[in-house]
Amino acid sequence: MLLLVLCGCMADEADLENPAETQDTLCGSDTPIVTYETFGRGFVDTYCQGCHASTTPNRQGAPEVFSFDAESDVVGHATAILNSTVPLEGEARMPPNGGPSEDDRARLEIWLTCFAD
C-alpha cells in the first residue's frame, strides 16, 4: 500500500479519476468513523514504516519525499497512497509484498477520503 519497495513507483496525485464522486459515494452518514488514532497509525506502522520512515536505514528504493513519520505526512500524500493501495482499476502496488486485508484497505480508503484533515 504505502511501501515503495520493489516497484519504485507512486501514482501521480492527479491520477485519481473523480475524488469528489468517490467522497460522495463513500462518506455517508452510515460510514464508520476511522481516524489516525483508531486505525491509521497502526496501519502505517505495520505496512509502511519498514520503507517509509525517515529513520529507516534501508528504504528499499522508497523516495525520501514519501516519508510517513506523522499523520500530516500521510495525509499530504493521500491521493498517491490511495492510488497505490486501493486503486480504482488493477491490483494494488503497495505494499509490494501484499499484507493488508481488503477490509483494512477499505478502512484506509475511508480514513483518507472521509476523515483525514
Beta strands, then each sheet from edge to edge (+ up, - down):
end
